[in-house]
Every structure is written in C-alpha cells, then in structure tokens.
Amino acid sequence: MSKRISFADIAVNAALVLMSAAAAVLLCIYFFGERPADGDPSDTDTPHIINASETEPTQTFVTTVTETTVISEEAETTSETEPPSASEEYSPAFFQNTLFIGDSISVGLINYEFLPPENVFAKAGITPSSVVNTNIDDVSVFSKASGLDPEYICIMLGTNSVAYVEGQEMSEELGKFIDMIAGTCPNARIVLASVPPVTRKHEEEKPEQLEAIIAYNKLVKELAEEKSVAYADTFSLLTDETGYLGSRYAEHDGLHLKIHAYPVILSAVQNALINYYDIIFVPPAETEPSSESAVSAVATVSAVIETAETVAETKSGGETEEANEAADILEQDGIEDTDELDDSEELDDTE
C-alpha cells in the first residue's frame, strides 16, 4: 500500500513539474517574445507596453507641429511690427510736368535739388486752410498751377496744423482745396500724400503727436477715396520698427527730413499715380557715354577739383592773378565760389 502511494506522489510531482515548466515557457513568451533584438538591456525588467519604434514617429510629429506653430507666430508678429520695405527707385522723367504742393517738408525737394523750383509750390507754415491765400514770389498756387498746366499734382499738407487743429476740420479744408485745384487744372491727375511721422524724442518735446498724425492720415486716405484721387502712404515707409520716424530719415529736430527720405517719397508718389490711374510709363533709355567722352568727363572734373583747391589755397592770402583765373574757370563750370563746396560738405555732415 505504501508503495502505491509513493508512485502516486511521484506522478503528482511530475505533473506539477510539467505544469510549472509550461507556465514558465508561457511567461517567457509573454514577456520576451516581442522584445526587439537590439533592445536596451536595462529594459529587461520592464513589461512591453509600447514599442520604442512606435513612439519615435509620434514624438517627432509633436515636435514638428510645435516648431511650425512657433515659427508661424513669429512670422505674424514680425509682419505686424516691421515697417514696409521702402523703395527709393523713381524716375526723374516721370515728374518733369508735376506740381508738388506742400509746406517746409516739400521745400526739401528744392533744397536737395530733386525738383526745380518751377515744379514745387511749398513754403514753411502752409496748412490745408492757408494754402489758398498763400503767395510765393507774388504768385498764388492757382496761378502757378495754371501756368504750368501739370500732368500730375501731389499735395502733402497738414504737418503745421496737426497739433492745433482737429483732423476732421483739416480734412474738410483739404477737400475744398482739392476741388479748387482740380477746377484750375481739370486734366491733372491728383495724388494725396500722407503726413510723415515724427521721432519719439520730438513727440516728447513738441506738440506734434504721432497719434494725431495717424488719425489725420486716415482721414486723408478716406478723402482720396471720396474725391477719386490717388493716395500715397509715405508715412509707413518712413517709420522704423517702433512706428516713429526712422533715424535714417529724421533731421535733428525730429520733424523735418534728411535727403534720404525724398527718394522714398518720390517713389511712393510715382507708384501711387501709376497704380491708381493705370499709367503706362516707360522710362527713357539711358545712353551710355563713349569711352572717350567718359575719359574727357573725368579729366574735366579733375581739372575743376584742382582749380578749386588752388582757389581755396590762395583765397586766404588775398586775390592773386592765378586765383582770379581759377575762379573764372570755376564760374564757367557752374561753380561761383568755393563756399558752395563747403556748403555741400556741411549738408553731407547732417546726414
């Protein structure tokens, strides 16, 4: 009897051993059957929940979306804060029969020799209301416009009164003037130019405020639409990243403009006229000088410079025959005195 019990125990034990072995095999298959061959040994004790190769694309996708969003937001922010690119390209030939009407800012077109005086009616202190009664050299704006019979008329007024007069009142006065000048020159194509900005320092010290200028320019743009004339946004092109008049364009007072600003204004006016009135303008072809004429021109300029130096050297010691002859040569070349040269140097220094 005891012998049978011994065999039964052996059978039970054998069955338990087989079951244990089978369970161990199943556990091994469960835990290690799908593990990658090149897996990290440190992960051997961790159950396989998400395959590493499955997580990489997901992580990459999330990173890519995040970076793209950030770049997009930065691009939108940049487009809102940075001023438009200011073109300085224009054709002097386009403005040969154009009349510019304005205040001291427009006087710079004459002072910097962008336009001759006959193409500009401008004087310091002129406003939208006073322009109709202003005479320059005993000539009114209407007489000058009638005599010139311009193809284009550019009006930029408001800087002198924006600090003292309500924008709506200035806009109404400007509208009356547009009707009057259009009646004088019915065939002229008119463009209104926005008032330029001021610097932050000027705004802190003077009454002209950027907010008032912006509000007035908005009314000027609306007036251009109402009167069916072109509008040139020179304000935006002259601002820096802060929204104020850029240092490249600002004179020391923070209100008037350096020489660099005027090509920007002329370019904006030309483009506004061409785009609004569908003008087809073909710039005249520039003829290149021959090599002989170029050498001759260089020699002439060198001679003038040398002569100017001679005058400068002898001028302080009194008039001499040699200096008088040099001065005569300069006068023939359109330079009456070396003081003119000094003035041009001082002008460059203000830039």
C-alpha positions as CSV (number, residue, x, y, z in Angstrom):
1,M,0.0,0.0,0.0
2,S,2.8,2.4,0.9
3,K,4.4,1.6,-2.4
4,R,1.3,2.7,-4.5
5,I,1.2,5.9,-2.5
6,S,4.8,6.5,-3.4
7,F,4.1,6.1,-7.1
8,A,1.1,8.4,-6.8
9,D,3.2,11.1,-5.2
10,I,5.7,10.7,-8.0
11,A,3.0,11.1,-10.6
12,V,1.6,14.2,-8.9
13,N,5.0,15.7,-8.5
14,A,5.8,15.0,-12.2
15,A,2.6,16.7,-13.2
16,L,3.4,19.7,-11.1
17,V,6.8,20.0,-12.6
18,L,5.4,19.8,-16.1
19,M,2.8,22.4,-15.4
20,S,5.4,24.7,-13.8
21,A,7.6,24.3,-16.9
22,A,4.7,25.1,-19.2
23,A,3.8,28.1,-17.1
24,A,7.4,29.3,-17.3
25,V,7.5,28.9,-21.0
26,L,4.3,30.8,-21.4
27,L,5.6,33.6,-19.2
28,C,8.8,33.8,-21.2
29,I,6.8,34.0,-24.5
30,Y,4.5,36.7,-22.9
31,F,7.2,38.9,-21.5
32,F,10.1,38.4,-24.0
33,G,8.6,37.1,-27.2
34,E,8.0,40.6,-28.9
35,R,11.0,42.5,-27.4
36,P,13.3,44.0,-30.1
37,A,16.5,42.1,-30.7
38,D,18.6,45.2,-30.1
39,G,16.7,46.5,-27.1
40,D,18.4,48.2,-24.2
41,P,19.5,45.6,-21.6
42,S,18.3,48.0,-18.9
43,D,14.7,47.4,-20.1
44,T,14.7,43.7,-19.5
45,D,12.7,44.0,-16.3
46,T,10.1,46.3,-17.9
47,P,7.0,44.8,-19.5
48,H,6.5,45.7,-23.2
49,I,3.7,48.2,-23.2
50,I,4.6,50.5,-26.2
51,N,7.2,49.5,-28.7
52,A,10.0,52.1,-28.8
53,S,9.8,52.2,-32.6
54,E,6.2,53.2,-32.3
55,T,6.9,56.2,-30.0
56,E,9.6,57.8,-32.2
57,P,7.3,59.0,-35.0
58,T,4.8,60.3,-32.5
59,Q,7.4,62.3,-30.7
60,T,8.8,63.6,-34.0
61,F,5.3,64.7,-35.1
62,V,4.6,66.6,-31.9
63,T,7.9,68.4,-32.1
64,T,7.4,69.3,-35.7
65,V,4.0,70.7,-35.1
66,T,5.2,72.8,-32.1
67,E,8.1,74.3,-34.0
68,T,6.0,75.1,-37.0
69,T,3.5,76.9,-34.8
70,V,6.2,78.9,-33.1
71,I,7.7,80.0,-36.4
72,S,4.3,80.9,-37.8
73,E,3.6,83.0,-34.7
74,E,6.9,84.7,-35.0
75,A,6.3,85.5,-38.7
76,E,2.9,87.1,-37.9
77,T,4.5,89.2,-35.1
78,T,7.3,90.3,-37.4
79,S,4.9,91.3,-40.2
80,E,2.9,93.4,-37.7
81,T,5.9,95.3,-36.2
82,E,8.4,95.7,-39.0
83,P,7.7,98.7,-41.4
84,P,7.2,98.0,-45.1
85,S,10.2,97.9,-47.3
86,A,10.9,101.5,-48.5
87,S,11.8,101.7,-52.2
88,E,14.0,104.6,-53.3
89,E,13.5,103.9,-57.0
90,Y,11.8,106.5,-59.1
91,S,12.3,108.2,-62.5
92,P,13.0,112.0,-62.6
93,A,11.5,112.0,-66.1
94,F,8.1,111.0,-64.6
95,F,8.0,114.2,-62.6
96,Q,9.0,116.6,-65.4
97,N,5.5,118.0,-65.6
98,T,4.4,117.6,-62.0
99,L,3.4,120.2,-59.4
100,F,4.2,119.4,-55.7
101,I,2.2,121.5,-53.2
102,G,3.2,121.4,-49.6
103,D,4.9,123.0,-46.6
104,S,8.5,123.1,-45.4
105,I,8.9,119.4,-45.9
106,S,8.1,119.8,-49.6
107,V,10.6,122.7,-49.7
108,G,13.3,119.9,-49.2
109,L,12.5,118.8,-52.8
110,I,14.0,122.1,-54.0
111,N,16.8,122.4,-51.4
112,Y,18.1,118.9,-52.1
113,E,17.7,119.5,-55.9
114,F,15.3,116.7,-56.5
115,L,13.0,119.0,-58.4
116,P,13.4,122.5,-59.8
117,P,11.5,125.4,-58.2
118,E,9.0,125.6,-61.0
119,N,7.7,122.2,-60.1
120,V,7.2,123.0,-56.4
121,F,4.8,125.3,-54.6
122,A,5.9,125.0,-51.0
123,K,6.5,127.3,-48.1
124,A,7.1,126.8,-44.4
125,G,3.9,127.2,-42.4
126,I,1.4,126.4,-45.1
127,T,-1.7,124.4,-44.0
128,P,-4.7,123.0,-45.8
129,S,-6.7,126.1,-45.0
130,S,-4.0,128.7,-45.7
131,V,-2.7,127.4,-49.0
132,V,-5.5,129.0,-51.0
133,N,-4.4,132.5,-49.8
134,T,-0.6,132.0,-49.8
135,N,1.6,133.7,-52.4
136,I,5.2,132.7,-53.1
137,D,7.2,135.3,-55.0
138,D,3.9,137.1,-55.6
139,V,2.4,134.0,-57.3
140,S,-0.6,132.1,-55.9
141,V,-0.9,128.3,-56.1
142,F,-3.6,128.6,-58.7
143,S,-1.6,130.9,-60.9
144,K,1.4,128.6,-60.7
145,A,-0.8,125.6,-61.5
146,S,-2.5,127.3,-64.4
147,G,0.8,128.4,-65.9
148,L,2.5,125.0,-65.5
149,D,-0.6,123.0,-66.6
150,P,0.8,119.9,-64.8
151,E,0.1,116.4,-65.7
152,Y,0.2,115.3,-62.1
153,I,-0.4,117.3,-58.8
154,C,0.9,116.0,-55.5
155,I,-0.5,117.5,-52.3
156,M,1.1,116.9,-48.9
157,L,-0.3,119.3,-46.3
158,G,-1.1,119.1,-42.6
159,T,2.2,118.9,-40.6
160,N,2.0,122.5,-39.5
161,S,-1.6,122.3,-38.1
162,V,-2.0,118.7,-37.0
163,A,-1.1,119.7,-33.4
164,Y,-3.5,122.6,-33.2
165,V,-6.5,121.8,-35.5
166,E,-8.9,118.9,-35.4
167,G,-8.2,116.3,-38.1
168,Q,-11.7,116.4,-39.4
169,E,-11.5,120.2,-39.9
170,M,-8.2,119.9,-41.7
171,S,-9.7,117.2,-43.9
172,E,-12.6,119.3,-44.9
173,E,-10.3,122.3,-45.8
174,L,-8.1,119.9,-47.8
175,G,-11.2,118.7,-49.6
176,K,-12.2,122.2,-50.6
177,F,-8.7,122.9,-51.9
178,I,-8.8,119.7,-54.0
179,D,-12.0,120.9,-55.7
180,M,-10.4,124.3,-56.4
181,I,-7.1,123.0,-57.8
182,A,-9.0,120.4,-59.8
183,G,-11.1,123.2,-61.3
184,T,-7.9,125.1,-62.2
185,C,-6.2,122.0,-63.8
186,P,-9.1,119.7,-64.8
187,N,-6.8,117.4,-66.7
188,A,-4.3,116.9,-63.9
189,R,-4.2,113.6,-62.0
190,I,-4.0,114.3,-58.3
191,V,-2.4,112.3,-55.5
192,L,-2.6,113.0,-51.8
193,A,0.5,112.1,-49.8
194,S,0.2,111.3,-46.1
195,V,1.9,113.4,-43.5
196,P,5.3,111.9,-42.5
197,P,5.8,110.7,-38.9
198,V,7.9,112.3,-36.2
199,T,10.6,110.8,-33.9
200,R,9.8,109.7,-30.4
201,K,12.1,112.4,-29.0
202,H,10.2,115.1,-31.0
203,E,6.9,113.8,-29.7
204,E,8.1,114.0,-26.1
205,E,9.3,117.6,-26.6
206,K,6.9,119.1,-29.2
207,P,3.1,119.3,-29.7
208,E,3.1,117.1,-32.8
209,Q,1.9,113.7,-31.6
210,L,2.2,110.5,-33.6
211,E,-1.4,109.5,-32.7
212,A,-2.8,112.7,-34.1
213,I,-0.8,112.3,-37.3
214,I,-2.0,108.7,-37.8
215,A,-5.6,109.8,-37.2
216,Y,-5.3,112.6,-39.7
217,N,-3.6,110.4,-42.4
218,K,-6.6,108.0,-42.1
219,L,-8.9,110.9,-42.9
220,V,-6.6,111.9,-45.8
221,K,-6.9,108.4,-47.2
222,E,-10.7,108.4,-46.9
223,L,-10.7,111.8,-48.6
224,A,-8.7,110.4,-51.5
225,E,-11.3,107.7,-52.0
226,E,-14.1,110.3,-51.7
227,K,-12.6,112.6,-54.3
228,S,-11.4,109.7,-56.6
229,V,-7.8,110.6,-56.4
230,A,-4.7,108.6,-55.6
231,Y,-3.2,108.2,-52.1
232,A,0.5,107.7,-51.3
233,D,1.2,106.3,-47.9
234,T,4.6,107.9,-47.3
235,F,4.1,107.7,-43.5
236,S,4.5,103.9,-43.3
237,L,7.6,103.9,-45.5
238,L,9.4,106.4,-43.3
239,T,8.8,104.7,-39.9
240,D,11.2,102.4,-38.1
241,E,10.4,99.2,-36.1
242,T,8.9,101.3,-33.3
243,G,6.5,103.2,-35.6
244,Y,8.3,106.5,-35.3
245,L,10.3,108.4,-37.9
246,G,13.4,106.4,-38.7
247,S,16.8,107.9,-37.8
248,R,17.9,107.5,-41.5
249,Y,15.3,110.0,-42.5
250,A,15.0,112.3,-39.5
251,E,16.6,115.7,-39.2
252,H,17.9,116.8,-35.8
253,D,14.5,118.4,-34.9
254,G,12.8,115.0,-35.4
255,L,10.2,116.6,-37.7
256,H,11.9,117.6,-40.9
257,L,13.5,115.1,-43.3
258,K,17.0,114.3,-44.4
259,I,18.0,113.9,-48.1
260,H,17.4,110.1,-47.8
261,A,13.7,110.5,-47.3
262,Y,12.9,112.2,-50.6
263,P,13.6,109.3,-52.9
264,V,11.3,107.2,-50.8
265,I,8.6,109.9,-51.1
266,L,9.0,110.3,-54.8
267,S,9.0,106.5,-55.3
268,A,5.7,106.2,-53.3
269,V,4.1,109.1,-55.2
270,Q,5.1,107.7,-58.6
271,N,3.9,104.2,-57.8
272,A,0.6,105.5,-56.3
273,L,-0.1,107.5,-59.5
274,I,0.8,104.6,-61.8
275,N,-1.2,102.1,-59.9
276,Y,-4.3,104.2,-59.4
277,Y,-4.6,105.7,-62.8
278,D,-3.3,102.7,-64.7
279,I,-0.5,104.8,-66.2
280,I,1.9,103.1,-68.6
281,F,5.2,104.7,-68.1
282,V,8.4,103.7,-69.9
283,P,11.5,105.4,-68.5
284,P,13.7,107.0,-71.2
285,A,16.6,104.9,-72.2
286,E,19.9,105.9,-70.7
287,T,22.6,106.3,-73.3
288,E,26.0,105.2,-72.0
289,P,28.8,107.6,-72.8
290,S,31.6,106.5,-75.1
291,S,34.9,105.7,-73.5
292,E,36.4,108.9,-75.0
293,S,33.7,111.1,-73.6
294,A,34.0,109.4,-70.2
295,V,37.7,110.0,-70.1
296,S,37.1,113.6,-71.1
297,A,34.5,114.0,-68.3
298,V,36.8,112.6,-65.7
299,A,39.6,114.9,-66.9
300,T,37.2,117.9,-66.7
301,V,36.1,117.0,-63.2
302,S,39.7,116.6,-62.1
303,A,40.6,120.0,-63.5
304,V,37.7,121.6,-61.7
305,I,38.7,120.0,-58.4
306,E,42.3,121.0,-58.9
307,T,41.3,124.6,-59.7
308,A,39.0,124.7,-56.7
309,E,41.9,123.6,-54.5
310,T,44.0,126.4,-56.0
311,V,41.3,129.0,-55.2
312,A,41.0,127.7,-51.6
313,E,44.7,127.9,-51.0
314,T,45.1,131.4,-52.4
315,K,41.8,132.8,-51.1
316,S,43.0,133.3,-47.5
317,G,46.1,135.2,-48.7
318,G,44.3,137.7,-50.9
319,E,43.3,137.8,-54.5
320,T,46.0,137.0,-57.0
321,E,46.0,136.8,-60.7
322,E,46.3,133.0,-60.5
323,A,43.3,132.8,-58.1
324,N,41.3,135.1,-60.4
325,E,41.9,132.9,-63.4
326,A,41.0,129.8,-61.3
327,A,37.8,131.5,-60.2
328,D,36.9,132.3,-63.8
329,I,37.3,128.6,-64.7
330,L,35.1,127.6,-61.8
331,E,32.4,130.1,-62.8
332,Q,32.4,128.7,-66.3
333,D,31.8,125.2,-64.9
334,G,28.8,126.4,-62.8
335,I,30.7,126.9,-59.5
336,E,30.9,130.6,-58.5
337,D,32.7,130.2,-55.2
338,T,34.4,127.5,-53.1
339,D,31.9,128.4,-50.4
340,E,29.4,126.4,-52.4
341,L,31.6,123.4,-52.0
342,D,31.8,124.0,-48.3
343,D,28.0,124.1,-48.1
344,S,27.7,120.8,-49.8
345,E,30.1,119.2,-47.4
346,E,28.1,120.6,-44.4
347,L,25.0,119.2,-46.0
348,D,26.6,115.7,-46.2
349,D,27.5,116.0,-42.5
350,T,23.9,116.5,-41.5
351,E,23.0,113.2,-43.0
